[in-house]
Amino acid sequence: MLLEVEDEYFFLIGIYSSLEGYKMAYFLNKHLKIKLERERRDIDFNHSEYDALYALYSHKDPNSYYRLDLVSNKFKGEPKRILSSGSLFEEEELSPQEVYLIPEYNKVDYFLKISEEIQPKEFTKVLNKIGQIPGVQAAYAIDVDKLKSKQNLIFE
């Protein structure tokens, strides 16, 4: 039996910024007049060699289906260790590596996911406001249909 999963429809903004996640959420709240809050649980993602956690901040409008999610794209961590490799040599030093939620956009620091139909004019306004945030180098729209790792952005 085949189980069909309906694709989630959303808009996506890639954000380049050296700001910490909580500061990014604070400035987005201030500039977009929203209330992003840190979720109790981060996005727990199991890559082949890493167990990664990506910070997630969400805003849900209680009066509509409108939802915003700010998620970190980068996680710096150590590879999973193999306890017994049967090797005669010392275990090599494993240095922390960065792993990405969306690997094809490895330069992007954060993604802002908008889970609601939004007018193009309104979307452009949101992009421009994000671009004005101190500490944001760039923000641009990402074509979700061309995204190879789209499933990584479906959180529920």
C-alpha positions as CSV (number, residue, x, y, z in Angstrom):
1,M,0.0,0.0,0.0
2,L,1.3,3.4,-1.0
3,L,1.0,6.3,1.4
4,E,0.7,9.7,-0.3
5,V,2.0,12.7,1.6
6,E,0.7,16.0,0.4
7,D,3.4,18.6,-0.3
8,E,3.5,21.5,2.1
9,Y,3.3,24.8,0.3
10,F,5.4,27.6,1.6
11,F,7.6,30.6,0.7
12,L,11.3,30.7,1.6
13,I,13.8,33.5,2.3
14,G,17.5,32.8,2.6
15,I,19.3,35.1,5.1
16,Y,23.0,35.8,5.2
17,S,24.0,37.1,8.7
18,S,26.6,36.6,11.3
19,L,24.0,37.4,14.1
20,E,23.3,34.7,16.7
21,G,19.9,33.0,16.3
22,Y,18.2,34.8,19.2
23,K,19.4,38.2,17.9
24,M,18.2,37.4,14.4
25,A,14.8,36.4,15.9
26,Y,14.7,39.7,18.0
27,F,15.4,41.9,15.0
28,L,12.9,40.1,12.8
29,N,10.3,40.5,15.5
30,K,11.1,44.2,15.7
31,H,11.2,44.9,12.0
32,L,8.3,42.7,10.9
33,K,6.2,43.3,14.0
34,I,5.9,39.5,14.7
35,K,6.5,37.3,17.8
36,L,9.0,34.6,16.9
37,E,9.7,32.5,19.9
38,R,12.3,29.7,20.4
39,E,10.7,26.3,20.2
40,R,11.3,23.9,23.0
41,R,12.7,21.4,20.6
42,D,15.2,22.2,17.9
43,I,15.1,20.5,14.5
44,D,16.8,17.2,15.2
45,F,18.3,15.9,12.0
46,N,20.3,12.7,11.5
47,H,22.9,13.1,8.8
48,S,24.9,10.1,7.8
49,E,27.9,11.0,10.1
50,Y,26.3,13.6,12.4
51,D,23.3,14.1,14.7
52,A,22.6,17.8,14.2
53,L,20.4,20.2,16.0
54,Y,19.1,23.4,14.2
55,A,17.6,26.2,16.2
56,L,14.0,26.9,15.4
57,Y,12.0,30.0,16.2
58,S,8.3,30.1,15.3
59,H,5.4,32.6,15.1
60,K,1.8,31.4,14.7
61,D,-0.9,34.0,14.1
62,P,-3.8,32.8,16.4
63,N,-6.4,34.4,14.1
64,S,-5.2,32.6,10.8
65,Y,-3.2,29.8,9.4
66,Y,-0.3,32.2,9.0
67,R,3.0,30.8,10.4
68,L,6.6,31.9,10.2
69,D,9.6,29.7,11.1
70,L,13.1,30.9,11.4
71,V,15.5,28.0,11.2
72,S,19.3,27.9,11.4
73,N,21.0,26.3,8.4
74,K,24.3,25.5,10.0
75,F,25.3,23.1,12.8
76,K,28.8,22.7,13.9
77,G,29.4,19.4,15.5
78,E,31.6,16.3,15.9
79,P,31.0,13.2,13.8
80,K,29.4,10.2,15.4
81,R,32.2,8.0,16.9
82,I,32.7,4.4,16.0
83,L,33.7,2.7,19.2
84,S,35.5,-0.3,17.7
85,S,36.8,0.0,14.2
86,G,39.2,-3.0,14.6
87,S,42.1,-0.7,13.6
88,L,45.6,-1.1,14.9
89,F,46.1,2.7,14.8
90,E,45.1,5.3,17.3
91,E,41.7,6.9,16.7
92,E,42.3,10.0,14.6
93,E,41.4,13.4,16.0
94,L,38.0,14.4,14.6
95,S,37.5,18.1,14.4
96,P,34.1,19.7,14.4
97,Q,32.5,20.1,11.0
98,E,29.7,22.3,9.8
99,V,26.7,20.4,8.4
100,Y,23.7,22.1,6.7
101,L,20.0,21.6,6.9
102,I,19.8,22.6,3.2
103,P,23.2,21.6,1.8
104,E,22.7,23.2,-1.6
105,Y,22.5,26.6,0.1
106,N,25.5,26.1,2.4
107,K,26.3,29.9,2.4
108,V,22.9,30.8,3.9
109,D,22.8,31.2,7.7
110,Y,19.1,31.2,8.2
111,F,15.9,30.4,6.4
112,L,12.6,32.2,7.0
113,K,9.7,30.0,6.0
114,I,6.4,31.6,5.4
115,S,3.6,29.0,5.5
116,E,0.8,31.0,4.0
117,E,-0.2,32.5,0.7
118,I,1.4,35.9,0.5
119,Q,1.0,38.6,-2.2
120,P,4.1,39.3,-4.2
121,K,4.1,43.0,-3.1
122,E,3.9,41.9,0.5
123,F,6.6,39.4,0.1
124,T,8.9,42.1,-1.5
125,K,8.2,44.3,1.5
126,V,9.2,41.6,3.9
127,L,12.4,41.0,2.0
128,N,13.3,44.7,2.0
129,K,12.6,45.0,5.7
130,I,14.9,42.0,6.4
131,G,17.6,43.6,4.2
132,Q,17.5,46.7,6.5
133,I,18.3,44.8,9.6
134,P,21.8,45.6,11.0
135,G,24.0,42.5,10.7
136,V,22.1,41.1,7.7
137,Q,24.4,41.0,4.7
138,A,21.7,39.8,2.3
139,A,18.2,38.3,2.0
140,Y,16.6,36.8,-1.0
141,A,13.8,34.6,-2.2
142,I,14.4,31.0,-2.8
143,D,12.4,29.0,-5.4
144,V,11.0,26.2,-3.2
145,D,10.1,24.1,-6.3
146,K,13.8,23.8,-7.3
147,L,14.9,22.9,-3.8
148,K,16.4,19.4,-3.6
149,S,16.2,19.3,0.2
150,K,12.7,20.7,0.5
151,Q,11.6,17.8,2.9
152,N,14.2,19.1,5.4
153,L,12.0,22.2,5.9
154,I,8.8,20.3,6.8
155,F,8.9,20.4,10.6
156,E,5.7,18.8,11.7
